[in-house]
Amino acid sequence: MKTLSKTQYLYISNDLKSKGLSKGFRVELLDHICCLVESDMNNGADFSSAYAQALEVFGNEGFEELKQTSAIVKKQRWHTVNRILISGIAACVFMMVFGVDAQEPPTISPLDHYKRITSNFGERYNPMKGKRDFHKGIDFAAPSGTPVKSTAAGTVIFAESKFSGYGKNIKIEHSDGFVTKYAHLSEIRVQKGDLVTLGQVIGLSGNTGASTAPHLHYEVLKDGAYVDPLNYFAIQGQ
């Protein structure tokens, strides 16, 4: 398997720096582009053509938009004390009626379409640091506004906007110690305390937080440890 050399990595890093992007956006974009370049190189392309193809994915307009993006996003509050109390009562009724088995581990993809993965789960060699970096989830290429679905029944434990890192994101708690996370959303359609069902649309994909292009970042945790989301669903045709 081919990986970028230190010289190639530095070339991409310096080229992105010359485009005037902030450090936060540059680091995030660097990871995505390096993954795309390595993927194309492993399919037979040389470095120059692979890098040119990766840049086309983002385009000049995309770089200009990133340069003009504000570094301040107002935090949004989605619930009140009354909302929490009402949701807590609803959760008790739900569990009494449907039982503990109504909640389950994740079993499906959070997206119906746009299933190209641009960053996989796990460690990836970083020539600049001389070591491997850990990616906690997987990234799907998806246009902003793509419906994002809950991958299992569960309870929403976080539904809020954070500028740094995940942007607008949702966390759902499931049975057997599973938690799923959906990040960089453009819209959130649930609130903390909500009970969701398998396949329910909980938000729309986007480009919020430390994101350099529209995509969905999806994580799965088991008993507090990050695990590969691909262990819990299959992408047809791959």
Residue pairs with C-beta under 8 A, 6 or more apart in sequence:
1 42
2 38
2 41
2 42
3 38
3 125
3 127
4 12
4 34
4 37
4 38
4 41
4 47
4 127
5 127
6 127
6 128
8 37
8 47
8 127
9 34
9 126
9 127
9 128
10 127
10 128
11 51
12 30
12 33
12 34
12 37
12 51
13 26
13 30
13 128
16 26
16 29
16 30
16 33
17 26
19 63
19 67
20 67
21 29
21 63
21 66
21 67
21 212
22 66
22 71
24 71
24 164
24 210
25 66
25 69
25 210
25 212
27 210
28 210
28 211
28 212
29 58
29 66
29 212
29 213
31 119
31 124
31 133
31 135
32 118
32 119
32 139
32 212
32 213
32 215
33 51
33 54
33 55
33 58
34 124
35 118
35 119
35 120
35 124
36 50
36 53
36 54
36 57
36 118
37 47
37 50
37 51
37 54
38 50
40 49
40 50
40 53
40 54
41 47
41 50
45 53
57 213
58 212
58 213
62 212
62 213
66 212
71 163
72 163
73 161
73 163
73 167
73 208
73 209
74 161
75 160
75 161
75 162
75 163
76 160
76 161
76 168
77 160
78 159
78 160
78 188
78 191
78 192
79 87
79 191
79 192
79 193
83 191
83 192
83 193
84 192
84 193
86 193
87 191
87 192
87 193
87 194
87 195
88 193
90 193
90 195
91 155
91 193
91 195
94 102
94 195
95 102
100 175
101 175
102 153
103 152
103 153
103 154
103 155
103 173
103 174
103 175
104 152
104 153
104 154
104 174
104 175
104 176
104 198
105 152
105 174
105 175
105 176
105 178
105 232
106 151
106 152
106 174
106 178
106 180
106 220
106 229
106 232
106 233
107 151
107 152
107 198
107 232
107 233
108 149
108 151
108 152
108 198
108 199
108 233
109 115
109 151
109 233
109 235
110 140
110 148
110 149
110 150
110 151
110 180
110 182
110 216
110 218
111 140
111 142
111 146
111 147
111 148
111 149
111 205
111 216
112 147
112 149
113 142
113 146
114 140
114 141
114 142
114 143
114 146
115 140
115 235
115 238
116 140
116 141
117 138
117 139
117 140
117 141
117 235
118 139
118 140
118 141
118 215
119 135
119 138
119 139
120 135
120 138
120 230
121 135
121 136
121 137
121 138
121 226
121 227
121 228
121 229
121 230
122 134
122 135
122 228
123 132
123 133
123 134
123 135
124 132
124 133
124 135
125 131
125 132
126 132
126 133
136 219
136 226
137 181
137 183
137 217
137 218
137 219
137 220
137 226
137 229
138 217
138 218
138 228
138 229
138 230
139 215
139 216
139 217
139 218
140 205
140 215
140 216
140 218
141 213
141 214
141 215
142 205
142 214
142 215
142 216
143 205
143 214
144 186
144 204
144 205
144 206
144 207
144 214
145 186
145 187
145 204
145 205
145 206
146 204
146 205
146 216
147 201
147 204
147 205
148 182
148 185
148 201
148 202
148 203
148 204
148 205
148 216
149 199
149 200
149 201
149 202
150 172
150 180
150 196
150 197
150 198
150 199
150 200
150 202
151 180
151 198
151 218
151 220
151 232
151 233
152 172
152 174
152 178
152 180
152 198
153 174
153 195
153 196
153 197
153 198
154 172
154 173
154 174
154 175
154 178
154 180
154 195
154 196
155 172
155 173
155 193
155 194
155 195
155 196
156 170
156 171
156 172
156 190
156 191
156 192
156 193
156 194
156 195
156 196
156 202
157 171
157 172
157 173
157 179
157 192
158 169
158 170
158 171
158 192
159 169
159 170
159 171
159 188
159 190
159 191
159 192
159 194
160 168
160 169
160 188
160 192
161 167
161 168
161 169
161 188
161 208
162 168
162 169
162 209
163 208
163 209
164 209
164 210
165 183
165 209
165 210
166 181
166 183
166 184
166 209
166 210
166 217
167 183
167 184
167 185
167 206
167 207
167 208
167 209
167 210
167 211
168 183
168 184
168 185
168 186
168 187
168 188
168 203
168 206
168 208
168 209
169 181
169 182
169 183
169 184
169 185
169 209
170 181
170 182
170 185
170 188
170 190
170 202
170 203
171 179
171 180
171 181
171 182
172 179
172 180
172 181
172 182
172 196
172 202
173 179
174 180
176 222
177 222
177 223
177 224
178 220
178 221
178 222
179 220
179 221
180 218
180 219
180 220
180 221
181 217
181 218
181 219
181 220
181 221
182 202
182 203
182 216
182 217
182 218
183 209
183 216
183 217
183 218
183 219
184 205
184 206
184 207
184 208
184 209
184 211
184 214
184 215
184 216
184 217
185 203
185 204
185 205
185 206
185 208
185 216
186 203
186 204
186 205
186 206
186 207
186 208
186 214
187 203
187 204
187 206
188 202
188 203
189 201
189 202
189 203
189 204
190 196
190 202
190 203
196 202
205 214
205 215
205 216
206 214
207 213
207 214
207 215
211 217
218 229
219 226
219 229
220 226
220 227
220 228
220 229
220 231
220 232
221 227
